[in-house]
Amino acid sequence: MVADFDLNDFQAEDDGRGDVPDAPRSARDLEAVYDIPVQVSAVLGKATMQVNQLLKLGRGAVVELDRKVGEAIDIYVNNRLVARGEVVVVEDRLGVTMTEIIKTERT
């Protein structure tokens, strides 16, 4: 599933402070954030091992991860979990398809 948003559909919400206009937001209102870099990470799985085990690893070594084949991977943006997805092959590269968006409560 690929998320396809029309930025013209976003509208401002009144937060009670009176500083948000009632007019709908447009894509032009968001242009200031378009060039802000973000770090996107797709985590296939995790493993825990002792340093002596790590030092014994060599070329061709296999590290067993905590995920099973076909299980969803975690997708992070700036170290915050935002989605889960599946690994896909695009031409000769790996990619990720988002299958679930994770909504978190803001604190």
WOZI-V784245 format. One record per residue. N is the residue number from 1. RES is the residue in three letters. D_LAST is the distance of its C-alpha to the last C-alpha in Angstrom with 1 decimal. Layout:
BEGIN
n = <N N>
res = <RES RES>
d_last = <D_LAST D_LAST>
END
This chain:
BEGIN
n = <1 2 3 4 5 6 7 8 9 10 11 12 13 14 15 16 17 18 19 20 21 22 23 24 25 26 27 28 29 30 31 32 33 34 35 36 37 38 39 40 41 42 43 44 45 46 47 48 49 50 51 52 53 54 55 56 57 58 59 60 61 62 63 64 65 66 67 68 69 70 71 72 73 74 75 76 77 78 79 80 81 82 83 84 85 86 87 88 89 90 91 92 93 94 95 96 97 98 99 100 101 102 103 104 105 106 107>
res = <MET VAL ALA ASP PHE ASP LEU ASN ASP PHE GLN ALA GLU ASP ASP GLY ARG GLY ASP VAL PRO ASP ALA PRO ARG SER ALA ARG ASP LEU GLU ALA VAL TYR ASP ILE PRO VAL GLN VAL SER ALA VAL LEU GLY LYS ALA THR MET GLN VAL ASN GLN LEU LEU LYS LEU GLY ARG GLY ALA VAL VAL GLU LEU ASP ARG LYS VAL GLY GLU ALA ILE ASP ILE TYR VAL ASN ASN ARG LEU VAL ALA ARG GLY GLU VAL VAL VAL VAL GLU ASP ARG LEU GLY VAL THR MET THR GLU ILE ILE LYS THR GLU ARG THR>
d_last = <28.3 27.7 25.1 26.9 25.1 27.1 25.1 27.2 25.6 22.2 21.9 19.8 17.7 18.1 15.0 17.5 17.9 21.2 20.8 20.4 23.9 25.0 26.8 25.7 24.2 26.7 26.8 28.2 25.1 23.2 26.1 24.5 22.1 24.8 26.0 22.8 23.4 20.9 21.7 22.1 23.0 24.5 24.7 27.9 27.4 27.3 30.0 30.5 33.8 35.6 36.6 40.3 39.5 37.8 40.8 43.1 41.6 43.8 44.5 44.2 42.2 39.9 36.5 35.3 31.7 29.6 29.7 32.7 34.5 33.0 29.6 26.6 25.2 21.7 20.8 18.3 17.5 16.8 16.2 13.5 15.1 15.6 18.9 21.9 25.4 29.0 31.2 33.9 36.9 37.4 40.9 41.1 37.4 34.5 31.6 28.7 28.3 24.9 25.3 21.8 18.6 15.5 12.7 9.3 6.4 3.8 0.0>
END
